[in-house]
């Protein structure tokens, strides 16, 4: 589970950890853009090499989120499980997602 701190608030990311880590790594200049998805103009570029317009679009992109409050541990695990039903998890992912007595 990923922890995201925004100002004085701390959020626990139930689903989307890989996506958020990728976004953070690109913003930090650690990931280059792929020609297949970014075109010839941006192929191989890192965040600091893209145009100001593209940076503005990146920084202002609306990521869909849903904040749930007052969920206990079991409710969070159930939510995560429901979100993952569309794509089976590997054994390692399942063990990390449902540790302890609630493992499957």
C-alpha positions as CSV (number, residue, x, y, z in Angstrom):
1,X,0.0,0.0,0.0
2,X,1.3,3.4,-0.9
3,X,1.1,6.4,1.4
4,X,0.5,9.8,-0.1
5,X,1.0,13.0,1.9
6,X,-0.6,16.1,0.7
7,X,0.0,19.2,2.8
8,X,-1.1,18.1,6.4
9,X,-3.3,15.2,5.1
10,X,-2.0,11.6,4.8
11,X,-3.8,9.3,2.4
12,X,-3.4,5.5,1.9
13,X,-3.6,4.4,-1.7
14,X,-5.7,1.3,-1.9
15,X,-5.4,0.9,-5.7
16,X,-3.2,2.7,-8.2
17,X,0.2,2.5,-6.4
18,X,2.1,1.5,-9.6
19,X,0.5,4.4,-11.5
20,X,1.4,6.9,-8.8
21,X,4.9,5.7,-8.5
22,X,5.3,5.9,-12.3
23,X,4.0,9.5,-12.3
24,X,6.4,10.5,-9.5
25,X,9.3,8.9,-11.2
26,X,8.6,10.7,-14.5
27,X,8.2,14.0,-12.7
28,X,11.6,13.4,-11.0
29,X,13.2,12.8,-14.4
30,X,13.8,9.1,-13.9
31,X,11.6,7.8,-16.7
32,X,11.8,8.6,-20.4
33,X,8.8,8.8,-22.7
34,X,8.1,6.0,-25.2
35,X,7.8,6.8,-28.9
36,X,4.8,4.5,-29.2
37,X,2.7,6.4,-26.7
38,X,4.3,9.9,-26.9
39,X,5.1,10.3,-30.6
40,X,8.3,11.3,-32.3
41,X,8.4,14.8,-30.7
42,X,8.7,13.5,-27.2
43,X,10.3,10.1,-27.7
44,X,13.1,9.6,-25.1
45,X,12.4,12.8,-23.3
46,X,12.3,13.1,-19.5
47,X,10.0,15.6,-17.7
48,X,12.6,18.4,-17.8
49,X,13.0,18.0,-21.6
50,X,9.3,18.3,-22.6
51,X,7.8,21.6,-23.6
52,X,6.3,24.0,-21.1
53,X,2.8,23.3,-22.6
54,X,3.3,19.6,-22.1
55,X,4.5,20.2,-18.5
56,X,1.5,22.3,-17.8
57,X,-0.8,19.5,-19.2
58,X,1.0,16.9,-17.1
59,X,0.8,19.0,-13.9
60,X,-2.9,19.8,-14.4
61,X,-4.1,16.4,-15.5
62,X,-7.1,15.3,-13.5
63,X,-6.5,11.9,-11.9
64,X,-9.8,10.3,-10.9
65,X,-9.8,9.5,-7.2
66,X,-12.3,8.4,-4.6
67,X,-11.6,9.2,-1.0
68,X,-13.2,6.8,1.6
69,X,-13.3,7.8,5.2
70,X,-13.7,5.8,8.4
71,X,-13.0,2.4,6.8
72,X,-11.6,-0.2,9.1
73,X,-8.9,-2.6,8.0
74,X,-11.3,-5.3,6.9
75,X,-13.3,-2.9,4.8
76,X,-10.2,-1.6,3.1
77,X,-9.1,-5.2,2.3
78,X,-12.6,-6.0,0.8
79,X,-12.5,-2.8,-1.3
80,X,-9.0,-3.7,-2.6
81,X,-10.2,-7.2,-3.4
82,X,-13.2,-6.0,-5.3
83,X,-11.1,-3.5,-7.3
84,X,-8.7,-6.4,-8.3
85,X,-11.3,-8.9,-9.4
86,X,-11.1,-7.7,-13.0
87,X,-7.5,-8.8,-13.2
88,X,-6.1,-11.8,-11.2
89,X,-3.2,-11.0,-8.9
90,X,0.0,-13.1,-8.8
91,X,0.6,-15.1,-5.6
92,X,3.2,-12.5,-4.4
93,X,0.7,-9.6,-5.0
94,X,-2.0,-11.5,-3.1
95,X,0.2,-12.2,-0.2
96,X,1.2,-8.5,0.0
97,X,-2.4,-7.3,-0.5
98,X,-3.9,-9.6,2.2
99,X,-1.2,-10.2,4.8
100,X,-1.8,-12.1,8.0
101,X,-4.8,-14.2,8.9
102,X,-6.9,-12.8,6.1
103,X,-4.5,-14.1,3.4
104,X,-5.8,-16.3,0.6
